[in-house]
Amino acid sequence: MATNPGQAGAQADDLPAPHLLAITVAVMTAIILNVLDITIVNVALPHMEGSLHANNNQITWALTTYMLAMVIVTPLTGLLVEHLGQRRLILLSVAGFLVCSALSGQSHDLLEIVLWRFLQGVFGASLVPVGQSILVESYPRARRSIAMSTLGMGTMLGPIVGPVLGGYLTEDLSWRWCFYVNLPVGIIALIMLFFYAPDFGRSDRPKRIDLVGLLWMTLGLGGLQLILSLGDQDDWFSSRFIVMIAVVTGLGFFLFVLRCFSVENPVVNLRLLADRSLSLGSLGIGLFGLALYGTMVVLPFYLQNYMGYEPQLAGLVMAPQGVGSWISMWAAGRLLNRGANPRLMILAGVALGSIGTWISLQYNLEISPAWIIWPGVIRGLGFGFISIPLFTLAFATLSKTDTPAGSGIFNLMRNLGGSIGIAVVSTVLTEEGQVAWNQMGGHINPFAPPLWDTLAAAGFSPGPQTWQVLGMELERHAAMRGILDGFVFLLFTFLSILVIVLFMHKSEKRK
């Protein structure tokens, strides 16, 4: 049964189960395409260098520009819904995303891939917040938590399946198939959305888009994303370029905030952050994104570079973490539907995530895959019990009319948290690994007889080859110290969510 866009709002509470299922599958499929493209391309970057005539630093712009477009356009979701309606916006977003996916796969130089990836991010930015809003308004209140848990299971699929699927496609076919794979799945989602997506949110008198505020927001968010993407490789504020971008970013954010509170219809309604649930929930989901994507940085770095795992094997070993997330998200939705306390569920999620990460502090260079799998499952269970109840609390007191704008802010914080997590964890791995190298290397004394006695017992004799072996071992163990420091950072990130939860209200009915 197709939905009449004009009557969708009136029918939302009485939609039959098959219709709700079709909406959920279509929305979840579209969202999976978006979150999958953040991770699937990571594996293909080394293979894209030769085809696109780029070096290893230049090719990262294929990922950076996608994230840049996402963080700029996501906060505009509320205004775009007012102008287009949720149905038209999600149809336009999926169609544009598919066209840019095909053109990205056809790219022959760096400029082309950067352009199409940026536009792909522009079209994909609204998929998650609009998808959330469609499900929130389509489902009866009693079943809304189940819808959110199902959607959460889809969003967790990208970080887990992306590296595995990207590895297989790149090795067996071509890096171009990392983009072409979106087409058949996306076309199915587009057809289902055309027939079943309800049309909420369109205003008869939509607010004008504040172009001045949009400019300041673009400078602030765009500059911040550039700093996070380039900071580690350019040694952060030792680079004049990073310092210059930081100044522009600070100025952009300052003028953006002033603009938001000085005009009647700002480009992003920051006044919504006066809602305590939304503001604390957005901060919490930012920390959640930091922990999630930080984990997705440190584990592949550890497994592929120092445990000798191929990308496909590394992805398979990390996949059980996603299975744990799916299980806990499914359970969280049903527990919330039965009246469970969401704050207690988040506390349980933080405890599970902290335990899984604490076990990872025992890692070394000789562990078996089981030591990766079981802590990952525990940590994944924690992710699920954090994200779904956190969404429920964040939107508990927000009015329905403010849901699209609030969802844009909420998902912006998730994306920003992920970007910050990637940047900070990458820096911890690099910097702390170098510190450990200097500390450990300082204890190697070439004039100490015990050193040569130990090397002789192992079959080594003085010479360049021996020093090369020592250098390689020193680098491996120093990097391991940096990896453990990365897990320490993630552990404290989990624990910091506790502070936010303690100040959040209990779930209340919407106004």
Residue, then its C-alpha position, 0 to 999 in steps of 0.5 A: m500500500a503506497t502512502n499518500p504524502g498529503q495524508a501520511g501524517a494523519q495515518a502514521d499511528d494506524l499504518p499496518a504492520p507490512h507497511l511499517l516493515a517496508i518503511t523500516v527495511a527501506v530506511m535502514t537500507a538507505i542508511i546502511l549505504n551511507v555508513l558503509d561508505i565511510t569504512i568500505v573505502n578505507v581498505a581500498l585507498p592503497h589500491m586507488e593510489g596508482s589508478l588515480h595518480a596520487n600519493n598516500n597523503q593525497i588519496t586520503w582526500a577521497l575520505t576527508t572530503y566525504m566526511l567534510a560534506m557530511v558534517i557541513v550538510t547534516p545540521l541543515t536537515g531540519l531546514l531541508v525537511e521544511h522546504l522539501g518534506q522528508r519523503r522528497l528529501i530522502l528520495l533526492s538524497v538516495a538518488g543523488f548518492l547513487v549517481c555520485s557512487a557510479l561517478s566515483g567508480q568511474s573516476h580516472d584522476l584525483l580531482e574527479i574522485v574528490l569532487w564526486r566523493f564530496l557530492q556523495g557526502v552532500f547527498g548522504a548527509s541527510l540519510v541518517p537524520v531523515g531516516q530516524s525522523i521517518l521511523v520516529e513519526s511512522y511508528p506508534r509511541a509504544r513500538r518506537s524503541i523497537a524501530m530505533s533498535t532495528l535502525g541502530m543495528g543497521t548503522m552498526l553494520g557499516p563499521i563492522v562489514g565495511p572493512v571485510l566487504g571492502g577487502y574482498l571487493t578490492e582483492d577479487l574485483s577492483w576498488r571501483w566495486c567499492f562504489y558500484v556495490n551501492l547501485p543494486v542495493g540503493i535502487i531497491a531502497l529507492i523504489m521502496l521509499f518511493f512507494y512507502a515513505p510517508d511525507f512528514g515535516r514539510s511546511d507551508r511557509p518554510k523558513r528562509i535559509d540563512l546564507v550568512g549563517l551557512l557560510w560561518m557554519t561551513l567555515g567552522l565545521g569544514g575547518l574543524q574536519l580539515i584539522l582532524s583529518l590532516g593534524d596527525q600527518d602534518d604534526w598538528f600545530s607545528s604546521r603553519f597551514i594547520v594554525m591558519i585553518a585553526v584561526v579560521t575555524g575559531l572565527g567561523f564558530f564564533l560568528f556562527v554562534l552569534r548569528c544563530f542567537s541573533v536571527e529569528n530563523p538560524v541555519v541550525n536552531l541552537r536554541l534546541l540545546a536548551d532542552r537538557s535531554l537533547s544537549l546531554g544526549s548529543l554530547g553522549i552520542g559524540l562520546f559514543g562515536l568517539a569510542l566506536y570509531g576510535t576502536m575501528v582505528v586501533l584494532p585494524f592498526y594492531l591486527q594488520n600491522y603487528m599481528g600479520y592479519e590480512p584485511q579480510l581476516a582482520g575484518l572477520v575477527m572484528a565482526p563478532q563485535g558487530v554481532g554483540s552490538w546487534i544482539s544488545m540493540w535488539a534486546a535494548g529495543r524490546l526492554l525499552n518497549r516493556g518500560a525498562n529504565p534507559r539510564l540503567m541500560i546505559l550504565a550496563g552498556v558502559a560497564l560492558g564496554s569498559i570491561g571489554t576495553w580493559i581486557s584489551l589492555q592485556y594484549n601483546l604481540e603473541i595473543s590468539p584470535a580468541w583474545i580479539i573476538w571475546p573482548g570485542v563481543i563484550r564491547g559490542l554488547g556495550f555499544g548496543f546498550i548505550s546507543i539505543p537508550l541514549f537516543t530514547l533519552a535525547f528525544a524524550t522531551l523534544s516536540k515532534t515539530d523539532t524532531p528533524a532539526g534535533s536529529g540533525i544536531f544529534n547526528l552531527m555530534r555522532n559524526l564529529g565524535g567519530s572524526i575526533g576519535i579517529a584523529v585523537v586515537s591516530t595521534v595517540l598511536t603515533e606519539e605514544g609509540q614514538v615515546a615508547w621507542n625513545q624510552m626502550g631504545g635508551h636501554i639498549n647499550p651496545f657496549a654492555p656484555p650481557l646484550w651480546d651474550t643474549l644475542a649470541a645465545a639466540g644465534f646473532s653475531p655483531g653486524p648490520q643485520t643484527w642491528q636491523v633485527l633489533g630495530m624491527e623488534l624495538e619498533r614492534h614493541a614500542a608500537m604495542r605500547g602505543i596501542l595499549d595507550g590507545f585502549v586506555f584512552l578509549l576506556f576513559t571515553f566509556l567511563s566519561i559517558l557515566v557522568i552525562v547519564l547521571f545528569m539526564h532526565k528519565s524518559e518522559k512523554r513528548k510534548 
